[in-house]
Each structure stands twice: as structure tokens, then as C-alpha cells.
Amino acid sequence: MAKKVQVQLVRSVIGCPQWMRTVVHTMGLRKLNDKKVFNDNGAIRGMVKKVPHLVSLTEAKE
């Protein structure tokens, strides 16, 4: 099975530039403390790397 990671929105996107809002929205995170589980791949890691101050990344329990 593929490794899974959990991404959680821990800070608000209010006051952030539009491109940061777009990255967070693309990951499916709409509200504060929203959590999504993704397959661990380069695309997700790259998105998290662009907004590390807004999201937290943890390994998901299977």
C-alpha cells in the first residue's frame, strides 16, 4: 500500500496572498482545522512546502 500523509490547516489564510490561498484551496482545505489524507507524493509535498506556516503534515494511520 502507498504511504499516506494527513494535512491539516492550522492557520487562517486571511491576509495571505492569493497564490497561497489557491494552494490551500487546491488541497481541499476550506476551514480552519480541516484535515485531508493524501497519498505521499511529490505534488503534495511541494504544496505543503509552499505554505508550511499554514498547514501541518503528519503520517496518517492506516
Beta strands, then each sheet from edge to edge (+ up, - down):
strand 1: 4-9
strand 2: 35-39
strand 3: 55-59
sheet 1: 2+ 1- 3+
end
